[in-house]
Amino acid sequence: MGLYRDEAVVLRTQKLGEADRIITLLTRGSGRVRAVAKGVRRTTSRFGSRLEPFTHVDLQLAEGRSLDVVTQAETLSPFGSRIGMDYERYTAGTVMLETAERLVVEDKEPALQQFLLLVGALRAMCEGGRAPSQVLDSFLLRSLAVAGYAPSFDVCARCGREGPHRAFNPAAGGMLCATCRVPGSAAPALETVALLGALLAGDWEVVEASEPRHRKEATGLVAAYLAWHIERGLKSMSHVERA
């Protein structure tokens, strides 16, 4: 079996047999990878705690027929230990992991931008300087953009007319002008639209100056946009306090 090294974030684990686990990873070089960690559930395992969700690790893996095999694991950033101490951080972080797994649709297809976004968002979540809900919303919009579903907030998503516009429709790709507006579109406040643009761009000065009512409205629109484009809802989203 060929050996290779990669940097990864653990997205999910599931039991296999009596002592093993299947680990779903988002790696820097190979995209989404599913690998077996043999004996990892035994108390004598050399790297059991290093292969828990949220952990940023350096791995050596052996190529397998259907699943690769983890042969070495070294912790780079123990994000899970910090995120797990706070319920709001934990639930928001869980949505990030599930979103990353869903948006990287093919195993072993490089997804460097998604990997870097996830590591950056988990680091921001741990540093604690920003509200977990804001870090989550920014991550979701930017992750969707990288996956090819970039929302339009400055111009009409259909005709390209310069905004600001007042109608938001997830199926149409974002904001719509009065001519292109379709039935059922939301009508967010202009301040909310500006906040959405700031979350997508990572303009934290604008985000932090926003009012709670506009943050709440933006959060709902982000969730609606995500739900439309991933087609099936995220199980983890139901645990997030969207306020």
Buried (B, 14 or more C-beta within 10 A) or exposed (E): EEEBEBBBBBBBBEEBEEBBBBBBBBBBBBBBBBBBBBBBBEEEBEBBBBBBBBBBBBBBBBEEEEBBBBBBBEBBBBBBBBBBEBEBBBBBBBBBBBBBBBBBEEEEEBBEEBBEBBBBBBBBBBEEEBBBBBBBBBBBBBBBBBBEBBBBBBBBBBEEBEBEBBBBBBEBBBBBBEEBBEEEBBEBBEBBBBBBBBBBBBBBEBBEEBEEEBBEBBBBBBBBBBBBBBEEEBEBBEEBEEE
